[in-house]
Amino acid sequence: MDKKKHEQPAKLKIRKGDLVKVIAGDSKGTEGKIKEVILANGRAIVEGANLVSKHTKPNAANPNGGIVKQEAAIHISNLALVDPKTGKTTRVGRKRNDAGKLVRVSKKSGEEIK
């Protein structure tokens, strides 16, 4: 089923700059930082994961053209956040800190995710 035009995209628990691990797909086991989050279709681009070959025409930046490897978007359900304290994958919770601000916390260690 298609989403309605006025419907808001889902709130994601990961954001740009987070260290994540790929838990499913061809790049399973790869760790990397998130370069970009695409809210509209719930995908993210992760450094070094889900590499695809793109055929490019010669241009000013690449005078010879040819085949270039680049990262493609991967669905966020195939990503797990890496705990800053233990280095293992974890789920994300939310808590109010001392200043009364809502922050993301690791479910495994209770550590705040910055």
Beta strands, then each sheet from edge to edge (+ up, - down):
strand 1: 19-22
strand 2: 31-38
strand 3: 43-46
strand 4: 51-56
strand 5: 66-71
strand 6: 74-75
strand 7: 79-82
strand 8: 89-90
strand 9: 92-96
strand 10: 102-106
sheet 1: 6+ 3- 2+ 1- 7+ 8-
sheet 2: 4+ 5-
sheet 3: 9+ 10-
end
